[in-house]
Amino acid sequence: MKKNIFLIALFVFYGLTMPSVQAAPTSISIDTTNSKLRFSLLTCDAGDDLYTIWGHTAIRVVDSINNTDIVYNYGSFDFNTPNFIAKFVKGNLNYFISSNNYTEFLYEYQYFQRNVHEQVLKIPTIEKIKWQQELQTNMMPGNRFYLYNFIYDNCTTRIKDGIFKHAVINEYSIRIKSFREEVVSAPYKGGLAWVGLGIDLLLGAVSDKQPSLNQEAFLPKLLYDKIALNPHLIIETNHIKYNNKTTATEIDPISILLLFLALYVFAGSWNALFTQRLAKCIDLILLSLLGIGGLLVFYMSMISIHSACHENFNLIWLHPLYLIAIPIYFISKKWTGYLGWLFFTLTILFMFANYWIPQHFSKSVIAVMVIALYLQTRLIKRGLDAKYK
C-alpha cells in the first residue's frame, strides 16, 4: 500500500503525455510557391505504463518537395533536469517540443503494441505553410520549452490549438461533464484502478469545472473525437493496429475498501486479545497512510502550481494532522481522544456540507472517508476509556 502511494505521488502527473526521444531540430527551406505538405493528427492509444495511460497526441508533417516525413511531439521532458522530481511534483518542470522520423516513431508504438490512429487533415495550403514554419520556429532552442499544465497546456492542447488556428473547424461539443471525469476514468479503464483513486483524491474543485467548447478536447482521444465531428476537415482516416492484447481488469477499489472496513469493524468490536491488537495495528497503519496522503493533498493543493489540484476540499478530512496523532497515540490516551473529536467533527461537518461543495466525490473516495471516520471514533473511544478508567 505504501509503495502504491509513493508511485502515485511520483508518477500521478506524468499523465496525459508520453515522453519521446529528443531529435535535433530540422532545418528545411520552404518554397511557398511550390510547397506540397500533408498534415495528419496522430492519436496513440494508451500503454501499460502509468505515464502512457492517457494516450498521446502528435502531428505528422509530410513534405513531398523536401522528401521529409516528420512527427512533432510536445510531450517531451528531460530526466536529467536538475531537481527533476521536485520540479515535476511542484509543476514547474519545463516540457518541450521534439521531432522524429515517422518510421522511427511507429517502431516505438509497434514495440509497445499501441495502436496509432491517423486523421489526414484538410487545411488550406497557405495555412499548412504557416503551421510548418511555426513548428520549425518552435524547434529552435530558445522557443522549445513551455510550462506544462496537464489540463490547459499539454501535448494535446498544443496541437489542438494549431488545428483550430489553421483549419476551418466547427466546435461541436463532445459532451464531457468535467476535467476530473476524463482524467480519472483512464486509469480505471487501463486496469490501474488504485491509481485512479489516488488521482481522484489529489484533484481539486478546479478539475470539476465543465470545459468550454475550446477546452474540452484536452486529451488525445477527446481531440480525435472532436476532429471526427468535422468530416469536412478529414481527407482520410487510417488505423495502424499493433495491439492484440485484451485490456487488463482490476477489482474496483470500493469492493476491497468495504471488505477492509468490515474487517476493521470486526477487529475493533471483538473483545479478544488478538483482534484488539490487530485493530490497534490497523489504527497506526491508517494514521500513517492518511497522514502521508494528507501531506500530498496539502502540497498539491496549496503549494504546487498544478492548477487542477487547487481548491481541494478533501483537505478538510484528509490532512497531515494524522501524523501528529501517531506519537500522541502512545503518549496520552486522553489527548488521542481530543484529536479524535477534532478529526471526527471536521469529517462530519464536511459530509453534511457535501451538497454545497463544488467538488465531486466518487463512491471509492467516500468509502475511504468512512474508513477514516471509523478510525476517528476509535481514537475518541481510546480517550473515553482512559477517562473512565
N, C-alpha and C positions, 0 to 999 in steps of 0.2 A: 504493500500500500504506500509506504514512504517513497519507494522507488518510483511508483506511478506519479505521485505528487511532484517529485523532483523533475521527472520528464515533462510533465505538463508545464511546470514553471519555466523549464528551459526551452521547450520547443513549441509551446502553445501558439506563439506568434510567428513561427516560421511561416505559418499559414499562407494560403492564398497565392503562393509563388513557388516556382521551382528554381533553385539556383542552377545556373548554367556556366559552362566554361567560357571564360573571357577570351574574346578573339580580338586581334588587332584591328583598329579602325580601317575601314576600306575606303580608299580614295578612288572615286570614279568620276570621270568627266561626263557631264550630261549635255547631250545635244538636244536642245529644246525644240529644234525644228524637225528632228527625225528620231524621236525617242519612242521606243516600244516597251512599255512597262506593264507588268501584271501584278496586282496586289491581291493577296489572299489572307484571310483571317484563319489562323491555325488554333484550334481548340483541342487541348490534350486531356485525356481522361485522367482521373485520379490514380495515384500509385499506391503502393503498400506502405510507404514511409509516411510519417506524420506530416512532414512539410510538403508532401505532394498530394495530400488527401483532398484538396480543393481543386485539383487540376491545374492547368497552366494555359496561358494565352501568349501567342507570339504573332508577328506579322511577317509574311513572306513577300519578298520583292524579287520578281524575275525581270531582268533587264536583257532583252534579246540582242540589243545593239552591242553592249559590252560583254555579253555572254556570261552573266553572273546570275546566281540564284542564292540569295542571302535571306536568312531568317534573323530578324531583330527581336531582342528579348529584353524587357525592362525589369526582369525579376532576379538580377544577379547581385550578389554581395560577396565580400572578401572575408574569409575566415581569419586571415592574418591581420585584420584591422586591430590596432592597439585597443585593449579593454573591450574586446568583441562582445563578450557575454553581458557586461554591464551596459553597454550601449544598446545591445539587442533588446534586453528586458526593459530598459528605460524608454526605448522608442526613438532614440536619436542616432540610429545606425543608418548610414548612407547606403542606398541601393544605387545601381547604375545600369545603363543600357549596354548590352553586349551584342555581338553578331556572330553568326556561324553559317557555314555552308549547309544548304538544305539537306544534302545527302548525309552529312555527319549528324545533323540534327535528328534525322529519322533513325539513325543507328542507335542513338541513345534510347529512344522510345521503343524500338524493336527489342533491345536488350532487356528492358524492364517490363516488356509486354504491356504497353499502354497504348490504347488506340489514339489515333490522330484524325481530326475532322477538319477538312479544308473547305472554306467558302470563298470561291473566287469572286472578287468584288468588282462591280461595275462603277468605275469612278471616271469622271471627265479627265482627258489627257493632261490638261494643264494642272489639274489638282494632283494627279499622280506625280507629276514632275516636282511640284511644290513639296509634296509629302516626302518624296525621296530625298530632296535637298534638306528638309528638316531633320530626317533621320540621320543623315550624314553629319549635319551640324551637331546633333545630339551626341554623336560618337566622338566628337573632339574632346580631348582631356578636360578642358575647362567646363564642359557642358554635360558630361555624362552622369553626374551624381545628382541624386534628389533624396529628400527625406521621405521615407516610405511611410504610408498610412494604410493599414490593411483593409480599410473600408472606402476611404475617399481618394486615395492616391496609391495605386499599386500597378502590377504588371498588366492587369486587365483594363483598368480605368485609363491608363496612358494610351493604350491602343484604341479604346473606345472613343476617347476624345479626338484622336486623329481621324477616325472614321466619321464622326459627327461633323468635324471641321471640313473635311474634303469631299464628302459624299452627300448626296441628297437622300435623306432618311426621314421616314415618318416615325415619330416616337410613340408607337403603340405600346401600351403597358403590358408587361409580362406578369403583372398582378402578384407581387410579393408583399407580404404583410410587414416585415421588418428585416433589418440587417441581421438581427440575432437569429431569426428562424433559419436563414440561409447558411450562416456561419456554423451554427451548432448542428444542423442536420447532416452535414457532410461527414463528420467523424462517425455518427451513428450508422449512416449508410455504408461506410467503409469498414465496419467491424471494429471501430475503436470507440465504443460507447462510453467508457470511463473517461476518455479524453474529451468527448463531447460534454460530459457532465462537468469536468473541470473548467472547460471554456465557458460553459453556461454560468458557472459561479463567478468567473472573473469579469464577464461582460457587464457593463453598467447600463443605466437607463438610456444613455445616448444611443446604444445599439438597438433599442426598442422603437426608435422612430421609423416611420414608414418612409422609404426613399422616394424622392421625386422621380419624375419620368427620366430625367437626365442621370440620376444617381443609381437607379435600380439595377443596371447591368454592371455590377461591380465585381462579379465572379465569372470565371471562364464560361461555365455552362449558361449563365444568365445572359452574357453577351452573345453567345451563339444563338440562344432563343430569340433575343432582341433582333438580331440581323435576319433570322429566319422569318420574322414577321414582315420583312421588307423584300418580297420576291423580286421586285424591280431592281434591287441592289445586288442580286446574286446571279452571276453568269452560270456557274455550275457548283455542285457540292460533291466532294469526294470523301469517302470514308476509308481510312487505312487501318485494317484490323490486325492487331498484334496480340490481343488478349483473348485467350481461350479458357481462362480460369473463371470459376464461379466466385461470386462475391462472398467474402468471409462474413460469417454471422457471429454475433456476440450477445450473450444474455443481457437483457435490459438491466441497467444498474438498479432500477427500482425494485426488482424482484429480490436481488441479493441484499439490498438495503433493508427491505421489510423482514427478510429472514434473519438478518443480523439484529434488527430491533427486537424480534421475538426472542432470540437467544439472550439478548441483553436483559430484557424484562424478566425472563425466566431465571437467569442467574442472580439478578438483583432481588427477586422475590422469594426464592427458595432458601430457607434458613438452614443451610448446610455449610460446613467449613469450606469445601471445595468450590461450591457455587459462589459463596461470598468473596473468596479470594479471586475467582475468575472475574466477578463483577468489578472488583477494585482494579484489577489489571486493565479491564476494558475502560474504566474511568480514566486512568492515566494515559492510555493509548489515545483515547478520544480528545483529552485535553491537549495532548501534543499535536495531533493532526489538525484539530480545529484552530489551535494557536498558530501553527505554521500556515494553514490556509488563510487565517485572518491577516497574517503579515503580508501574504501575497495580494490579497484583496485590497488591503490598505495601500500598499506600494503602487499597484496598478491603477487604483482609483484616484489617489491623492498626489502621487509623486511622478509617475511615468507620464509620458506625453502620448500614450496610446489612447486617443480620444474615445474609442469605443468602450473603454473600461471606466470612463469617468462617470460620476454620479451613481455609484454602485450602492444601492440600499442594502445589499447583503451585509455590509459592514456593521449594521446595527446588531445582528445576531452572530456574525462570523467575524471575529475580531482578535487582535493579538493578546487581549487580556486573559485568554485561556492559559497562556503560558505562565502568567503570574500565579495562577491558581495551583500550578504543579508543586512548587515548594511549600505553599501555604497548606496544601492537602496533607502534608506530613507534619507541618509545624503547629497548626492550630485548626482543630475541627470547627471551633466557633466561627473563625474568620472564613473558613471554607464555606460555611453556611451563608455568611453575609454575601460573599461573592456569588454563591448560587442564586440568592434572591435578586441580586443585581442583574445577572445574566437572564434569569427567568423573566423578570419584569420587562426587560428590553425585548425579549423574543415574543412575549405575549402581546405587548403593545404593537410590535411590528406586524404580527399576524392579524390583529384587529384592524390595523391601518392599511392592510394589503390592498384593499379595493381602491384606495386613493393613490397608491404609489405607482408612478408611471414606469413600472418595470415588470416584465413578465417573469413568472417563477414556475418552472416546469414541475411535474409530479416528482421527478427524482430530486430536485432541489428541495421541495417541500419535505420529502422523506428524510433528507439529511437534516433539515430543520427540526423535525420531530425527534430524531435521534439526539440532537443537541438539547432539545427540551427535556428529554428523559434524563440525560446526564445532569442537567441543572437541578432537577428535582432530587436526584441522588446527593448532590452537593448540599442542598437545603436539608435533607434528611440527616446527613452527616453532622451538620451543625446542631440540629434539634436533638439528636441522640446525645451529643456532648453536653448540651444544656440540661437535659433531664436526668442524665446520669451523674 
